[in-house]
Amino acid sequence: MQIEDSKRLTFSFVTEADADFLWEVDQDQAVMKYINGGKPTTREEIEGVFLPRLQAYANLPLGWGIWRVSIKETQQDIGWVLVRPMGFFTATADPENLELGWRFKREYWGNGFATEAAQSVRDSLTEFGISQFSALANPNNHASIAIMKKLGMTYSHTFHYQDELFDEEVVVYTQKINSFATT
């Protein structure tokens, strides 16, 4: 599985060799604000928590994992897009409903990169018989919710998401494939 380049971006599959990149993205309090209250991730958390969780759901042939996003022209790494079955770390994981998530360095916010990247990743995965895509966010994370809407997702519901790391109210936006239209 490979994600096709978009107009401005390239994509590569993240592995444990990308620990420094993952740590770097998480060092800005603004980036982490709606994830954990603004606390930068430690290297120990990347190695001991983040990478083992990634390895649990990473499946390159299906496109599941984290996709590093780089600017095509400069090869500057600017963030990543996550793909995994919705609810993967809960008892109700759904491999036909893929969760999309994203995290981008603050200096690249406001340029449409997250929307362009998430759209490219989503569009590359539609051939796998997936019935829908979903994304979730803290209800106060208006920027991520705006990206969900730009992707064509609509509000589905609010619920209390809980797994071994997270325990909070989130909003869920979804997009059924039968109403999917590429742009």
N, C-alpha and C positions, 0 to 999 in steps of 0.2 A: 504494500500500500504506500502510495506517495501522494502528498498534497500538492496539487499543481500551483505554480507561482500565480499570484494575483498581479494586478497592474503594478503595484509598488513593493510587493512583499515576497519573500521566499520562506519555506517551511522545512524544518528537519525534526525528526523524531528524537525526543529526549530520552537519554538513558542515565544510568548512575554516573557515567563519565561527565555529565553536565551539572554536577553538584555546585560548582562555583557559580555558574550562570543562575541557577535557581536561587541560591543564597543572595546573589547580587540584586535580583529583582525585588526581593523581600526586605531590603534594607531601608526603605523609605517609609516613614510613619504614615504618610498620606496613602500610600499603596496598601498598607496593612490595616487602615482605619476600620473598614467594614468586615475584615476577616477575623481580627483578634483584638480590636480596640486600638491598634496602632503600634503594636510591639514588633520590632524587627525580629525576624527569624534567626536563631543561632545556627551555626554550622552543625552543632550536635543535633538540633531538631531536623535539619535537612538530611543528615546521614541516618539518624535513628528513627525518624518518624516519616518525613516526607517521601524519601526514596523507597522505603519498604511499602508504603501505601501505593506509590506509583507502580512498583513492580507487581503488586497484587492485581491490578487491573490492566496493565499494559499488554496490548496484543496488536503488534504491528500489522499482521495481515487484515485485521478488522478495522484498523485505524484508531483503536482505543489507546489512550495514553496522553502525553503532553507533547504538543508541537511547538518547538521554538520558532519564533517569528523574527525575521531579520529584514531590514530595508534592502531591497534588491540592489539599489545603486551603490550603497556604501558597505553592505554586509554588516551593519551595526545591529546587534541583538537588542530588540526593544521590548520583548515580552513573550508570552506564551498563551496557547489555547489548549484547554483540557477537553478530552472526550472520554466518557465512560458510561456504562449503563446507569440510568437514573437510580439513585438509592443504593449504589454498589456496596456501601459499607453498612447497610441495614438488612433486615430480614425480607425486604420487599424489592430487591433489585430487579430491574426490568431491562433486559438486553435489547428489546425492541423500541425502547424509549431512551435515546442517548442524551445524556447531560452534556451541555457545552458550558465551559467556564473560561475565564480569561483573567490575566494579570499582566499589566503593562507598566513599564517605568514611567514615572510621572512626567518627565520631560517630553514624552511622546503623546500625552493625553491631548484631546481636542483636535486631532488631525484626521480622525476617521480610521486610524490604523486598527483598533480593536474590532470595529464593525467589519472592515474589509477582511481581516484575518478570520474572524469567526464565520463569516459568510463563505469564504473559500474552503475552510475546513468542512463546514456543513455540506456544501455543494459536492465535495469530493466523497462524501459518505452516503449519499442517497441511493446508491446502487446496491446496498447491503440488505435490503428488505426491512428497513427500519420503519416503524409506523409513525414515530414522531420524535422531535427534538424538544428538549426542555432546558431551562436555565433557572437557577435560583439565586436569590440575593437577599441581603439585609433590606428590609422595607425602606430604610433611609438612604440606600445607595442609588440615588436617582440617576447617576451616570450609567451604571450597569443596566438599570431598568430601561433607560433610553436606548441602549445598544440592543437589548432584547426586542424592543418595539421596532427598531430599524431593521432587524432581521426578519420581521414579520410575525414574531411571536405575540401572543395575546395572554393577558392575565388568566391564570387558571384557578389558583387558590393560595391561601396563606396557611402554613402549618408549622408545627414545632418540629424542626429537624434535630435528630439526635443520633449520634454515633459515638465511637470511642473518643473523638476529639471535639466534636461540635455539639452544642446544646443551645439552640436559639430559634426564634421565630424567623421564618423566611417567606418571601413571596416566590411563587413559581409561575413562570411564563412558558407556554408551550406552542408548538407549531406542528400540526398534523401534516404528514407528507402529502395526502390527497389534496390539500389546499396549498401546497408548496408551489411557488413560482420563482424560478431563477431570474435574476436581473442581469 
